[in-house]
């Protein structure tokens, strides 16, 4: 490889001004007044109360940067501590502010760039305003960026909520068999519930374990650091995370897996009883209080629930027709835009081959929606070269990839991640907003004509069609909605040593 890459060790999240005002104003003070000597530049003003704020933190959760967006589209108060400049923190903060403005329905954002930062702002998509500064000696330049509108009202409302932070996850999550690793799950519960929280030993396990669904989180060494279970009726319980791994997103990820499974099972809601101290955590995860608080084990408890279906966001899922031809690699030549036959795919090899064949015929666009961008199907040099050639073809070609989690890719490497970092203007990746992960399907759309689809990305059972404009339009609308509300993960962009 020509470039060397490293993972960004910072996190960006939307901040709450009333509770975090001192942290945000302190960063401004250190940058603007202590370092730059600009007295009053970072002072708190009336715009802080009505504005939107973001906070950047390092790998140890220490504050390192901030930015503000005013309701009228002005971005200001961008401040990054000196030791963390050049690592992409400032650009990541700007992107969050721009995304928020777009979801608020603003048509344009603007900022005032001081001399020395104008090139940086241009790299973030801003252009100098037509008029020149009134003071010709001024070293500041007003810059603007036009925004494409969001047409989907539901997504716009969802996207204006506080987004979860994006950071490098140091763990893997997945569904497991209780029969196989039940002893380890019970041991984690014992450490957390009994030894740490002082709860009764009944929390270690009961007869419901055998019929429930279970998920675990593992650290990079393969040790289980978090567990959760859910009954087939949608009752979530026994969420336990080892103390040294809290505040890393483990609990949130385990909750998302349970909610996602409940949605695919067709359950209308999930429920959970939890200690009152978890209220903020569960509220951020989309849960709402239900009923009155109550005492349990000498501790305050609350029942929470969460609806598993977002109306109007996704069209009803359609299963492909069962009649069709089985994929044949050698006997038939499939032509994009011409062959309308339904091709049934039942093996890993079939998927890999048809993905390569269809992508090879692309002339304008490829869009991939894949929860994990499975290495067996997408992580190969042939597909990387095809994507690279299409991206370099001309300025009108583009490739967009949506996935649920970047952890496996950034930790283990991936051919498509490599090429997207090198050609970031033509090959873009985003993370699907957690609230829009109800569907477990995976698909690839080529030139808005060809489609490769499977209902469940964990099962090799689906179809392909080299010419199905109707279905491509339907899935294309879903993709666009998820893309517009997608999260920009700094770990997916190009990073140099």
C-alpha positions as CSV (number, residue, x, y, z in Angstrom):
1,X,0.0,0.0,0.0
2,X,1.2,3.5,-0.8
3,X,-0.3,5.0,2.3
4,X,-0.1,4.1,6.0
5,X,-3.2,4.4,8.1
6,X,-4.0,4.7,11.8
7,X,-7.3,4.8,13.7
8,X,-8.5,8.1,15.0
9,X,-8.6,8.1,18.7
10,X,-11.3,10.7,19.3
11,X,-15.0,10.8,19.7
12,X,-17.5,13.4,18.5
13,X,-20.9,13.8,20.2
14,X,-23.6,16.4,20.4
15,X,-23.3,18.2,23.8
16,X,-25.9,19.4,26.2
17,X,-25.2,23.1,26.9
18,X,-27.0,23.5,30.3
19,X,-25.1,20.5,31.8
20,X,-21.8,20.8,29.9
21,X,-21.5,24.6,29.5
22,X,-18.4,24.8,31.8
23,X,-16.5,22.1,29.7
24,X,-17.3,23.8,26.4
25,X,-16.5,27.3,27.6
26,X,-13.3,26.1,29.1
27,X,-12.1,24.8,25.8
28,X,-12.9,28.1,24.1
29,X,-11.0,29.9,26.9
30,X,-7.9,27.8,26.5
31,X,-7.8,28.2,22.7
32,X,-9.0,31.7,22.1
33,X,-7.8,33.6,25.1
34,X,-4.9,31.7,26.7
35,X,-3.3,30.5,23.5
36,X,-4.3,33.1,20.9
37,X,-4.8,36.1,23.2
38,X,-8.2,37.0,21.8
39,X,-9.9,38.3,24.9
40,X,-13.6,37.7,24.9
41,X,-13.7,35.6,21.7
42,X,-14.9,32.5,23.6
43,X,-17.3,34.3,26.0
44,X,-20.7,32.8,26.7
45,X,-23.5,34.7,25.0
46,X,-27.2,34.4,24.4
47,X,-26.6,32.3,21.2
48,X,-25.3,29.5,23.4
49,X,-28.7,28.8,24.9
50,X,-30.5,28.4,21.6
51,X,-27.5,27.0,19.6
52,X,-26.3,23.4,19.0
53,X,-23.0,22.3,20.4
54,X,-20.6,19.4,19.8
55,X,-17.8,18.1,22.0
56,X,-14.7,16.2,20.9
57,X,-13.0,13.9,23.5
58,X,-9.8,11.9,23.3
59,X,-9.5,8.1,23.9
60,X,-9.6,8.8,27.6
61,X,-12.8,10.8,27.3
62,X,-10.9,14.1,28.0
63,X,-12.4,17.2,26.3
64,X,-10.3,18.4,23.3
65,X,-12.6,20.4,21.0
66,X,-15.9,22.0,20.4
67,X,-18.0,23.9,17.8
68,X,-21.4,25.7,17.8
69,X,-24.2,26.0,15.2
70,X,-26.7,28.8,15.5
71,X,-30.3,28.2,14.4
72,X,-29.7,30.6,11.4
73,X,-26.9,28.4,10.0
74,X,-23.9,30.3,11.3
75,X,-21.1,28.0,12.5
76,X,-18.6,29.5,15.0
77,X,-16.7,28.8,18.2
78,X,-14.7,26.1,16.5
79,X,-11.9,25.4,19.0
80,X,-9.5,22.4,19.2
81,X,-6.7,22.1,21.7
82,X,-3.3,22.6,20.2
83,X,-1.9,19.1,20.8
84,X,-4.8,17.5,18.9
85,X,-4.7,19.6,15.7
86,X,-3.9,18.0,12.5
87,X,-5.7,14.8,13.5
88,X,-9.0,15.6,11.8
89,X,-10.8,16.7,14.9
90,X,-11.7,20.2,13.5
91,X,-13.0,18.8,10.3
92,X,-15.1,16.1,12.1
93,X,-16.7,18.8,14.3
94,X,-17.5,20.9,11.2
95,X,-19.1,17.9,9.6
96,X,-21.4,17.3,12.5
97,X,-22.6,20.9,12.5
98,X,-23.2,20.8,8.8
99,X,-25.2,17.5,9.0
100,X,-27.3,19.0,11.8
101,X,-28.0,22.1,9.7
102,X,-29.1,19.9,6.8
103,X,-31.5,17.9,8.9
104,X,-32.9,21.2,10.3
105,X,-33.9,22.1,6.8
106,X,-31.4,24.9,6.4
107,X,-30.3,25.7,2.8
108,X,-26.9,27.2,3.7
109,X,-24.4,27.4,6.5
110,X,-21.7,30.0,6.8
111,X,-18.7,30.9,9.0
112,X,-16.0,33.5,9.2
113,X,-12.6,32.0,8.6
114,X,-9.5,33.7,9.9
115,X,-6.4,34.0,7.8
116,X,-4.6,30.7,7.8
117,X,-7.8,28.6,8.2
118,X,-9.4,29.5,4.8
119,X,-7.8,26.5,3.0
120,X,-9.0,24.2,5.9
121,X,-12.5,25.5,5.5
122,X,-12.4,25.1,1.7
123,X,-11.4,21.5,2.3
124,X,-14.6,21.1,4.4
125,X,-16.7,22.2,1.5
126,X,-16.9,26.0,2.1
127,X,-16.4,28.6,-0.6
128,X,-15.6,32.4,-0.1
129,X,-18.7,34.6,-0.2
130,X,-19.0,36.9,-3.2
131,X,-18.6,40.1,-1.3
132,X,-15.3,41.1,0.2
133,X,-14.9,42.0,3.9
134,X,-15.9,45.6,4.6
135,X,-12.5,46.2,6.2
136,X,-10.0,45.6,3.4
137,X,-7.3,45.1,6.0
138,X,-9.3,42.3,7.7
139,X,-7.7,38.9,7.8
140,X,-11.0,37.2,8.0
141,X,-13.1,35.8,5.2
142,X,-16.9,35.0,5.2
143,X,-17.4,31.6,3.7
144,X,-20.6,29.7,2.8
145,X,-21.7,26.2,1.9
146,X,-25.0,25.3,0.2
147,X,-26.9,22.3,1.5
148,X,-29.1,19.9,-0.3
149,X,-32.5,19.7,1.3
150,X,-33.9,16.7,3.2
151,X,-37.3,15.7,1.8
152,X,-38.2,13.1,4.3
153,X,-40.0,14.8,7.3
154,X,-39.8,11.8,9.6
155,X,-36.0,11.4,9.1
156,X,-35.4,15.1,9.6
157,X,-37.2,14.9,12.9
158,X,-35.3,11.8,14.0
159,X,-32.0,13.2,12.9
160,X,-32.3,16.4,14.9
161,X,-32.2,14.4,18.1
162,X,-28.9,14.0,19.8
163,X,-26.8,11.6,17.8
164,X,-24.7,8.9,19.5
165,X,-21.0,9.5,19.3
166,X,-18.9,7.7,16.8
167,X,-15.7,6.2,18.0
168,X,-13.5,3.2,17.4
169,X,-15.2,0.3,19.2
170,X,-12.8,-2.0,21.0
171,X,-15.3,-4.9,21.1
172,X,-17.3,-7.3,19.0
173,X,-21.0,-8.2,19.6
174,X,-23.1,-11.1,18.5
175,X,-25.9,-13.5,19.3
176,X,-24.8,-16.7,21.1
177,X,-26.1,-20.0,22.2
178,X,-26.8,-20.1,26.0
179,X,-26.3,-23.9,25.9
180,X,-22.7,-23.4,24.7
181,X,-21.5,-20.5,26.8
182,X,-24.1,-20.2,29.6
183,X,-21.5,-20.7,32.3
184,X,-19.5,-17.7,31.1
185,X,-22.6,-15.5,30.8
186,X,-23.6,-16.4,34.4
187,X,-20.1,-15.6,35.6
188,X,-20.3,-12.1,34.1
189,X,-23.7,-11.6,35.8
190,X,-22.3,-12.8,39.1
191,X,-19.4,-10.3,39.0
192,X,-21.6,-7.4,38.0
193,X,-24.9,-8.0,39.8
194,X,-23.9,-9.9,42.9
195,X,-20.3,-8.8,43.7
196,X,-20.5,-5.2,42.4
197,X,-24.1,-4.2,42.9
198,X,-25.0,-6.4,45.8
199,X,-28.1,-7.9,44.1
200,X,-29.5,-11.4,45.0
201,X,-27.8,-14.4,43.6
202,X,-31.1,-15.1,41.6
203,X,-29.8,-12.5,39.1
204,X,-27.0,-14.9,38.1
205,X,-29.6,-17.0,36.2
206,X,-33.0,-18.7,36.1
207,X,-35.1,-21.1,34.1
208,X,-35.9,-18.4,31.6
209,X,-32.4,-18.5,30.3
210,X,-33.0,-21.7,28.3
211,X,-35.7,-20.2,26.1
212,X,-34.4,-16.6,25.8
213,X,-32.2,-15.0,23.2
214,X,-28.7,-14.0,24.3
215,X,-26.0,-11.6,23.1
216,X,-22.5,-10.9,24.3
217,X,-19.8,-8.4,23.7
218,X,-16.1,-9.5,23.5
219,X,-13.0,-7.4,23.8
220,X,-10.1,-7.7,21.4
221,X,-8.6,-10.6,23.3
222,X,-11.9,-12.5,22.9
223,X,-13.0,-12.2,26.6
224,X,-16.7,-11.6,27.2
225,X,-17.2,-8.2,28.8
226,X,-20.9,-7.7,28.4
227,X,-24.1,-9.7,28.2
228,X,-27.9,-9.2,27.7
229,X,-30.9,-11.4,27.2
230,X,-34.4,-11.0,25.7
231,X,-37.5,-13.3,26.0
232,X,-39.3,-14.2,22.8
233,X,-42.1,-11.8,24.0
234,X,-39.7,-8.8,23.9
235,X,-38.7,-8.5,27.6
236,X,-35.1,-7.4,27.9
237,X,-33.2,-8.1,31.0
238,X,-29.8,-9.1,32.6
239,X,-27.8,-6.3,30.8
240,X,-24.4,-6.5,32.5
241,X,-21.2,-4.8,31.4
242,X,-17.9,-5.3,33.2
243,X,-16.9,-2.1,35.0
244,X,-13.7,-1.4,33.1
245,X,-15.6,-1.5,29.8
246,X,-18.4,0.9,30.6
247,X,-18.8,4.2,28.8
248,X,-17.4,2.5,25.7
249,X,-20.8,1.9,24.0
250,X,-21.0,-1.8,25.0
251,X,-24.4,-1.6,26.7
252,X,-25.8,0.5,23.9
253,X,-24.7,-1.9,21.2
254,X,-26.1,-4.9,23.1
255,X,-29.4,-3.1,23.5
256,X,-29.5,-2.3,19.7
257,X,-29.0,-6.0,18.9
258,X,-32.0,-7.0,21.1
259,X,-34.2,-4.3,19.7
260,X,-33.2,-5.2,16.1
261,X,-34.1,-8.8,16.7
262,X,-37.5,-7.9,18.2
263,X,-38.3,-5.8,15.2
264,X,-37.4,-8.6,12.8
265,X,-39.6,-10.9,14.9
266,X,-42.5,-8.5,14.3
267,X,-42.8,-7.4,17.9
268,X,-44.4,-3.9,18.3
269,X,-42.3,-3.0,21.4
270,X,-39.7,-4.2,23.8
271,X,-39.8,-3.7,27.6
272,X,-37.2,-3.5,30.4
273,X,-37.1,-3.1,34.1
274,X,-34.0,-1.2,35.3
275,X,-32.6,0.7,38.2
276,X,-33.5,4.4,38.3
277,X,-29.8,5.3,37.8
278,X,-30.0,4.0,34.2
279,X,-32.6,6.5,33.2
280,X,-30.3,8.8,31.2
281,X,-28.7,5.8,29.5
282,X,-32.0,4.3,28.5
283,X,-33.5,7.6,27.4
284,X,-30.6,8.2,25.0
285,X,-31.2,4.7,23.7
286,X,-34.8,5.6,22.8
287,X,-36.6,4.0,25.7
288,X,-39.5,5.8,27.6
289,X,-40.7,5.5,31.2
290,X,-43.8,3.4,31.6
291,X,-45.8,3.6,34.8
292,X,-44.6,4.7,38.3
293,X,-41.3,4.0,39.8
294,X,-41.2,1.2,42.4
295,X,-38.9,-0.4,45.0
296,X,-37.1,-3.6,44.3
297,X,-34.2,-5.1,46.4
298,X,-34.1,-1.8,48.4
299,X,-33.4,0.1,45.2
300,X,-35.5,2.4,43.0
301,X,-36.7,0.7,39.8
302,X,-38.5,1.9,36.7
303,X,-40.2,0.1,33.8
304,X,-39.2,1.3,30.3
305,X,-40.5,0.4,26.8
306,X,-39.5,1.2,23.3
307,X,-41.5,1.0,20.1
308,X,-39.7,-1.1,17.5
309,X,-41.3,0.3,14.3
310,X,-40.8,3.8,12.9
311,X,-43.8,4.7,10.7
312,X,-43.2,6.0,7.2
313,X,-39.4,5.5,7.4
314,X,-39.3,2.2,5.5
315,X,-41.8,0.8,3.0
316,X,-43.1,-2.6,3.7
317,X,-40.4,-5.3,3.2
318,X,-41.1,-7.3,0.1
319,X,-39.9,-10.9,-0.3
320,X,-38.7,-11.7,-3.8
321,X,-40.7,-14.1,-6.0
322,X,-39.9,-17.7,-5.4
323,X,-39.7,-18.6,-9.1
324,X,-36.5,-17.9,-11.0
325,X,-33.4,-19.4,-12.4
326,X,-30.6,-20.6,-10.2
327,X,-27.3,-18.7,-10.7
328,X,-25.0,-20.2,-13.4
329,X,-21.5,-18.9,-13.6
330,X,-20.5,-20.6,-16.8
331,X,-23.5,-21.2,-18.9
332,X,-25.1,-17.7,-19.1
333,X,-23.8,-14.2,-19.7
334,X,-25.8,-11.7,-17.7
335,X,-26.0,-8.1,-19.1
336,X,-26.8,-5.1,-16.9
337,X,-29.9,-3.4,-18.1
338,X,-30.9,-6.2,-20.4
339,X,-31.5,-9.5,-18.6
340,X,-34.7,-9.2,-16.6
341,X,-34.7,-12.8,-15.3
342,X,-34.8,-13.4,-11.5
343,X,-31.6,-15.2,-10.5
344,X,-31.9,-17.3,-7.3
345,X,-28.8,-17.2,-5.0
346,X,-28.3,-19.9,-2.4
347,X,-24.5,-20.2,-1.8
348,X,-21.8,-17.9,-0.7
349,X,-19.9,-18.5,-4.0
350,X,-23.0,-17.4,-6.0
351,X,-23.2,-14.1,-4.1
352,X,-19.5,-13.4,-4.5
353,X,-19.5,-14.1,-8.2
354,X,-22.7,-12.1,-9.1
355,X,-21.5,-9.1,-7.0
356,X,-18.3,-9.1,-9.0
357,X,-20.0,-9.5,-12.3
358,X,-22.7,-6.9,-11.7
359,X,-20.2,-4.3,-10.3
360,X,-17.9,-4.9,-13.2
361,X,-20.6,-3.7,-15.6
362,X,-21.4,-0.5,-13.6
363,X,-21.0,2.8,-15.5
364,X,-22.3,5.4,-13.1
365,X,-23.0,4.3,-9.6
366,X,-22.9,1.5,-7.0
367,X,-24.8,1.7,-3.7
368,X,-24.3,-1.0,-1.0
369,X,-26.3,-1.4,2.1
370,X,-24.7,-4.1,4.3
371,X,-24.7,-4.3,8.1
372,X,-21.2,-5.7,8.3
373,X,-19.8,-5.6,4.7
374,X,-18.9,-9.3,5.1
375,X,-15.3,-10.0,4.4
376,X,-16.2,-13.2,2.5
377,X,-18.2,-11.3,-0.1
378,X,-16.8,-7.8,-0.2
379,X,-13.2,-7.9,1.0
380,X,-11.2,-9.0,-2.1
381,X,-8.8,-7.3,-4.4
382,X,-11.0,-7.9,-7.5
383,X,-13.9,-5.9,-6.1
384,X,-11.5,-3.3,-4.8
385,X,-10.1,-2.8,-8.3
386,X,-13.6,-2.6,-9.8
387,X,-14.6,0.1,-7.3
388,X,-11.4,2.0,-7.9
389,X,-11.8,2.0,-11.7
390,X,-15.4,3.2,-11.5
391,X,-14.5,5.9,-9.0
392,X,-11.7,7.2,-11.2
393,X,-13.7,7.0,-14.4
394,X,-15.1,10.6,-14.4
395,X,-16.5,13.2,-12.0
396,X,-20.1,11.9,-12.3
397,X,-19.4,8.4,-11.0
398,X,-20.0,7.7,-7.3
399,X,-20.1,4.8,-4.8
400,X,-21.9,4.9,-1.5
401,X,-21.7,2.3,1.2
402,X,-23.9,2.1,4.4
403,X,-23.0,-0.2,7.3
404,X,-23.9,-0.6,10.9
405,X,-20.5,-0.6,12.6
406,X,-17.0,0.2,11.5
407,X,-15.2,-1.7,14.2
408,X,-14.4,-5.0,12.4
409,X,-13.3,-3.1,9.3
410,X,-11.0,-0.7,11.0
411,X,-9.6,-3.3,13.3
412,X,-9.0,-6.1,10.8
413,X,-8.7,-4.1,7.5
414,X,-10.9,-4.3,4.5
415,X,-10.2,-3.9,0.8
416,X,-13.1,-1.5,0.3
417,X,-12.1,0.6,3.3
418,X,-8.6,0.9,1.8
419,X,-9.8,2.2,-1.5
420,X,-12.5,4.5,0.0
421,X,-9.8,6.2,2.0
422,X,-7.7,6.8,-1.1
423,X,-10.7,8.0,-3.2
424,X,-12.8,9.6,-0.5
425,X,-14.4,12.1,-2.8
426,X,-15.9,9.3,-5.0
427,X,-16.3,6.4,-2.6
428,X,-18.1,7.3,0.6
429,X,-19.0,5.3,3.6
430,X,-21.5,6.1,6.4
431,X,-22.9,4.5,9.5
432,X,-26.7,3.8,9.6
433,X,-28.4,5.7,12.3
434,X,-29.2,3.3,15.2
435,X,-32.9,4.2,15.0
436,X,-33.0,3.0,11.4
437,X,-31.5,-0.5,11.9
438,X,-34.8,-2.4,12.1
439,X,-34.1,-4.3,8.9
440,X,-31.5,-7.1,8.7
441,X,-31.3,-7.1,4.9
442,X,-28.4,-6.5,2.6
443,X,-28.4,-5.3,-1.0
444,X,-26.3,-3.7,-3.8
445,X,-27.8,-1.4,-6.4
446,X,-25.9,-0.9,-9.6
447,X,-26.7,2.0,-12.0
448,X,-30.2,2.1,-10.4
449,X,-30.9,-1.0,-12.6
450,X,-29.2,-4.1,-11.2
451,X,-29.8,-5.5,-7.8
452,X,-28.3,-8.2,-5.5
453,X,-30.5,-8.8,-2.5
454,X,-30.9,-11.0,0.5
455,X,-33.5,-10.6,3.3
456,X,-31.0,-11.5,6.1
457,X,-27.3,-10.8,5.7
458,X,-26.5,-13.8,7.9
459,X,-28.2,-16.2,5.5
460,X,-27.2,-17.0,1.9
461,X,-30.7,-17.0,0.5
462,X,-31.7,-14.2,-1.9
463,X,-31.7,-13.2,-5.5
464,X,-30.2,-11.0,-8.2
465,X,-31.6,-9.2,-11.2
466,X,-29.6,-7.4,-13.8
467,X,-32.6,-5.3,-14.9
468,X,-35.2,-4.4,-12.3
469,X,-35.7,-0.7,-12.3
470,X,-38.9,-0.9,-10.2
471,X,-37.3,-2.7,-7.3
472,X,-34.2,-0.5,-7.5
473,X,-36.3,2.6,-7.2
474,X,-38.0,1.2,-4.1
475,X,-34.8,0.2,-2.4
476,X,-33.1,3.3,-3.7
477,X,-35.6,5.5,-1.7
478,X,-34.8,3.5,1.4
479,X,-31.1,3.9,0.8
480,X,-31.4,7.6,0.3
481,X,-33.4,8.0,3.5
482,X,-30.8,6.1,5.5
483,X,-27.9,7.9,3.8
484,X,-29.3,11.4,4.6
485,X,-29.6,10.5,8.2
486,X,-26.4,8.4,8.3
487,X,-23.5,9.2,10.7
488,X,-20.1,10.3,9.5
489,X,-17.6,8.1,11.2
490,X,-14.1,9.7,11.3
491,X,-12.6,6.2,11.5
492,X,-13.7,5.5,8.0
493,X,-11.9,8.4,6.4
494,X,-8.3,8.6,5.2
495,X,-5.9,8.7,8.1
496,X,-2.1,9.2,7.7
497,X,0.7,8.6,10.2
